[in-house]
Amino acid sequence: MLRICSRNLVKVGMLKPSKVMRPSALLSYRNMGQEHGLPKMPIPPLKQTCELYLELLEPAVEPAELQRTKELLEEFQKAGGVGERLQKGLQSKAERMDNWLTDDYVTNAYMRKRKPLPIFSNMVGMLPLRNYTTIQEQIGYAADIVLGLLDYKRKHEAGTFQVSIQGFPLCMRQHDDMLGSSRIPHPEVDSLQFYLKNLNPPIHMSVVHNGQFFKMDVYHSDGTQLSKDELCVQMERICNSAVQPDQEPVGILTSQRRDIWGRVYEDLIKDETNKQSLYAIQSSLCTICLDGPTPPVANNSQCSKGMLQMLHGEGSSWNSINRWFDKGAQLIVGVEGTCGLQTMHAVADGIVGVEVLECMVDYMNEEKPSKVGSPDKDLPHPQKLKFNITPEIKKEIEEAKKHMDTLVRGFDLKNKVFEHFGKNLLKSLKTSPDGFVQMAAQLAYFRTHKQLGLAIEPVTLRMYRQGRLGLINATSSVSTAFVKAFDDSKIQNSEKLDLLEKALKLHRRNIHLGLRGHAVEGHLLGLQMQAANEKIPTPQIFTDISYEKAFNFQMIAGQVTAFRNGIVPCSSPEDLGLYDINYAIKNDHMEFLVSCFDYAETGREKNSAEMIQAVEDAMLDMKTLLEQRAKLGK
């Protein structure tokens, strides 16, 4: 199913690892107490899911297709039939596992997908722009960020870092998996490795500068952390060693399509030196990207430009070679002040990366006692990682550069602050702020593209053990009726208001169902995978054309939780022509980030600037409609 980005909507009333002595804080730890105190995610009733599935199909398929699906669902639900068998099998699975959905979700949403990770999968959280101009200042801030990350790691492993929303504890499993993890490419289905769970967990980070990779220990042999001054010494050594690159920028290969990278990877690891170097990167706690200058970009805000650097590096001639997109976490520190964290979505949702950043910044903002003494000048130099590149792999690197540049040209991102009103006014008009924006996005799409656009909204499932994300259909037969009616002068405003109220009510119900773990898409995926596990023929409801159309969305739109410390999260579209809409609803204004991707060479059908303006216009027009209702005292 579709990739979901860094949003969280909650409404609740091969180098071998060094063998060193290390303190217990360095041992991989899972906060089992909190996780097992959470409920398991329920399995929705089969009848309910089938009814809701038909409901969400109404605006998505033709009448004849809908009738065909009704007949298939009736057969599927018959007593003693295949649906009942799969439901019982799923219930049995739920009894055995902490979460009956998450493994299948990760495999199908990420591991099987062959699209590149930049733009189509990985997410970022960006820190406020830093005001520095020299590489020494860049290194100093990179050291601060590293120490912040190590402090987060210490707190999480000690069980003192926990997250809750409105008093409800959230599952911390994704925090276990982000550091020390890597995605391993394969031609058909990728795999994940979690090196912190090794008997000898890693004590190093990988560092990349000018496309050159290094292995840098961040702990001494006695288990103590390197100091800020010592980290600065090590990263200065790295920068000095990478001034004149003598290695091919292998990192660019991780930006390729997964099937291509999987094939090249198999050739790359045939060489033992390559295998050891790859292991050093893959097993590292994270990758630190010490970025160089960025290209000038006209007509883009500082926020938008920073996001481009964070999401894809802005091209093979700039910082896209300075990444290892397969890492669970990449700390990006730009020489021009753009900094933040990129996370791999297969191991953690975007919100988790932002939670890590918040913890890091809290530590970085603390007053710390001044330390006496100079850095250990006898520290072993960071190890430069070597790669033996054959002419064939060299050609693949050049192809990956071209491919990355194509992605950069096709990616379109815009941000805008909507200054006219925020949630205070909407609440005074007795309207759900989130539902209001969702309906406005659908109206904007209809106006811009002269056709209906199906939208989904993500909700968190972290209230349950090992929960990830649920997908909620924001488009309904009622919302499409509202969208079609809004600009029709023949329809009375009272009827438009009635349609809006019904659409908002249905949206609230769907959000509530999603937070209870009753999302239609997740349950259907579980049933489909259960059929595969039981090795029975795939039921026709999953091969029916309606099933494909049901989840063929044109928009992923979701509310970004208000974060501290000026952190801005951002995701990007999962597919061609798909709008990704992030919005934050503040008291008196709103903030929007809209992105889409089309191959520039074939012409652009979608335009983020047009869409963001259309959303603004739609919200202003809808406000006017609501104010008319208020004047009538309704």
Secondary structure, 3 states (H helix, E strand, C coil): CCCCCCCCCCCCCCCCCCCCCCCHHHCCCCCHHHHHCCCCCCCCCHHHHHHHHHHHHCCCCCHHHHHHHHHHHHHHCCCCCHHHHHHHHHHHHHHHCCCCCHHHHHHHHHHCCCCCCCCCCCEEEECCCCCCCCHHHHHHHHHHHHHHHHHHHHHHHHCCCCCEECCEECCCHHHHHHCCEEEECCCCCCEEEEHHHCCCCCCEEEEEECCEEEEEECECCCCCECCHHHHHHHHHHHHHHCCCCCCCCHHHHHHCCHHHHHHHHHHHCCCHHHHHHHHHHHCCCCEEEEECCCCCCCCCCHHHHHHHHHHCCCCCCCCCCCCCCCECEEEEEECCCCEEEEECCCCCCHHHHHHHHHHHHHHHHCCCCCCCCCCCCCCCCCEECCCCCCHHHHHHHHHHHHHHHHHHHHEEEEEEEECCCCHHHHHHCCCCHHHHHHHHHHHHHHHHHCCCCCEEEEEECCCCCCCCEEEEECCCHHHHHHHHHHCCCCCCHHHHHHHHHHHHHHHHHHHHHHHCCCCHHHHHHHHHHHHHHCCCCCCHHHHCHHHHHHCCCCEEEEECCCCCCCCEEECCCCCCCCEEEEEEECCCCEEEEEEEECCHHHCCCCCHHHHHHHHHHHHHHHHHHHHHHHHCCC
